[in-house]
């Protein structure tokens, strides 16, 4: 394995050799070892943990194993080779109806976040068979994938905020703020800051010298007063429109049961429960959409869902996804 001796972080007195030693071979001989995290991304400081990623041949649980060196925590996380080498194909493929739902969302986001960390890593050691994979991660496609993901995420959050525009002002404010923050993440990604982590958004704009984005971030993080809700909602909608490019004609929304949700017909009603701990009842004559056994409801971007589906979404019983048009059943 080719060992890179110049890859230790300048902020900590932990050498590349020591980090490689901490990885060890408990899960097999690693084919790739890299220093990653906020330090590699350029946002960390002397108080930051040291994140080391390793790729091994067999499948392995992604549980960080911690050690302490020079008074600092070193987290070593292991990944299986088959898993990491499948990520580029997954991330180059637009999300379709088959991937709709919270599980598909989590899988894509986790793959994207980890791929960015591998792409930004300072390589400590690498075997030839993973060198091509490692180089591919540093191609321009990844930056586009991150920016596109944040654009879709901003539009997803903004769509939910537009649909759920009644009731108490506090959740409406938070939904609008979440959309604005995702739009700012998209703006940062399009300027080359791909690293995931909400706490680093301000540092990204500081490094970019983007004073307007910093001002927008401060406003998105402020809360209230309620009299400002209409103006704040318009402000975040403008952020989404300007900073999250998105072709609505090429996408559809999809609603699916949230994790842990079960839907049953019982005594003339649909009972929608989550983890059998809470839920809602819908009279059968009002719950026509719930009769669909596929449990995937889709529509054009400008099409409003059935009121029953909106009520279940607001109750956190459905999950909203963004899929490509033409992939809906």
Long-range contacts (C-beta under 8 A, 24 or more apart in sequence): 1-29, 1-30, 1-31, 1-125, 1-126, 1-127, 2-125, 2-126, 2-127, 2-128, 2-131, 3-124, 3-125, 4-122, 4-123, 4-124, 4-125, 4-126, 7-34, 7-35, 7-122, 7-123, 7-124, 8-35, 9-35, 9-39, 9-40, 9-44, 9-50, 9-122, 11-39, 11-44, 11-45, 11-46, 11-48, 12-39, 12-46, 12-50, 12-69, 12-70, 12-72, 13-70, 14-50, 14-69, 14-70, 14-72, 14-74, 16-124, 16-125, 18-69, 19-50, 19-52, 19-74, 19-124, 20-124, 20-125, 22-52, 22-67, 22-69, 22-74, 22-76, 23-52, 23-54, 23-76, 27-54, 27-56, 27-58, 27-60, 27-78, 28-56, 28-57, 28-58, 29-56, 29-57, 30-54, 30-55, 30-56, 30-78, 30-125, 31-55, 31-56, 31-57, 31-81, 31-126, 31-127, 31-129, 31-130, 32-118, 32-123, 32-125, 32-126, 32-127, 32-130, 32-134, 33-123, 33-124, 33-125, 33-126, 34-118, 34-121, 34-122, 34-123, 34-124, 35-121, 35-122, 35-124, 36-117, 36-118, 36-120, 36-121, 36-122, 37-75, 37-117, 38-195, 38-197, 38-200, 40-117, 40-120, 40-121, 40-122, 41-120, 41-195, 41-200, 42-207, 43-195, 43-197, 43-200, 43-203, 43-204, 48-72, 49-73, 49-74, 49-75, 50-74, 50-75, 51-75, 51-77, 51-117, 52-76, 52-77, 52-124, 53-77, 53-79, 53-114, 53-117, 53-118, 53-121, 54-78, 54-79, 55-79, 55-80, 55-81, 55-84, 55-130, 56-80, 56-81, 57-81, 59-83, 79-114, 81-130, 84-114, 84-115, 84-118, 84-133, 85-130, 85-133, 87-111, 87-114, 87-115, 88-115, 88-133, 88-136, 88-137, 88-141, 91-115, 91-142, 91-145, 92-141, 92-145, 94-323, 94-324, 94-327, 95-152, 95-321, 95-322, 95-323, 95-324, 96-323, 96-324, 96-327, 97-254, 97-296, 97-298, 97-323, 97-327, 97-328, 97-329, 98-327, 99-321, 99-323, 100-254, 100-256, 100-296, 100-298, 100-321, 100-323, 101-254, 101-256, 101-257, 101-296, 101-319, 101-321, 102-256, 102-258, 102-259, 102-319, 103-259, 104-321, 105-319, 105-321, 108-149, 109-149, 112-145, 112-146, 112-149, 112-196, 113-196, 115-142, 116-142, 116-146, 116-194, 116-195, 116-196, 117-195, 119-194, 120-194, 120-195, 142-194, 143-189, 143-190, 143-192, 143-194, 146-189, 146-194, 147-186, 147-189, 147-190, 150-182, 150-183, 150-185, 150-186, 150-189, 150-244, 151-186, 151-244, 151-245, 151-246, 152-246, 152-251, 152-322, 153-182, 153-185, 153-186, 153-322, 154-179, 154-180, 154-182, 154-183, 154-185, 154-186, 154-240, 154-243, 154-244, 154-246, 155-240, 155-244, 155-246, 155-248, 155-251, 155-322, 156-182, 156-253, 156-320, 156-321, 156-322, 157-182, 158-183, 158-236, 158-237, 158-240, 159-253, 159-301, 159-320, 160-313, 160-320, 161-233, 161-236, 163-304, 163-305, 163-310, 163-313, 164-310, 164-313, 164-314, 165-233, 167-314, 169-224, 169-226, 169-229, 172-229, 172-233, 173-223, 173-224, 173-226, 173-229, 173-232, 173-233, 176-229, 176-232, 176-233, 176-236, 176-237, 177-220, 177-221, 177-223, 177-232, 177-236, 179-236, 179-237, 179-239, 179-240, 180-216, 180-219, 180-220, 180-235, 180-236, 180-239, 180-240, 181-217, 181-220, 181-221, 182-240, 182-244, 183-236, 183-239, 183-240, 183-242, 183-243, 183-244, 184-213, 184-216, 184-217, 184-220, 184-239, 184-243, 186-243, 186-244, 186-245, 187-213, 187-243, 188-213, 248-301, 248-302, 249-301, 249-325, 250-324, 250-325, 251-301, 251-322, 251-323, 251-324, 251-325, 252-298, 252-299, 252-300, 252-301, 252-322, 252-323, 252-324, 252-325, 252-327, 252-328, 253-298, 253-299, 253-301, 253-303, 253-305, 253-320, 253-321, 253-322, 253-323, 254-296, 254-297, 254-298, 254-320, 254-321, 254-322, 254-323, 254-328, 255-296, 255-297, 255-298, 255-305, 255-309, 255-313, 255-318, 255-319, 255-320, 255-321, 256-295, 256-296, 256-297, 256-318, 256-319, 256-321, 257-295, 257-317, 257-318, 257-319, 258-316, 258-317, 258-318, 258-319, 259-319, 261-317, 261-318, 263-290, 263-295, 272-312, 272-317, 274-316, 274-317, 279-317, 280-311, 280-312, 280-315, 280-317, 282-308, 294-329, 296-328, 296-329, 298-323, 298-328, 298-329, 300-325
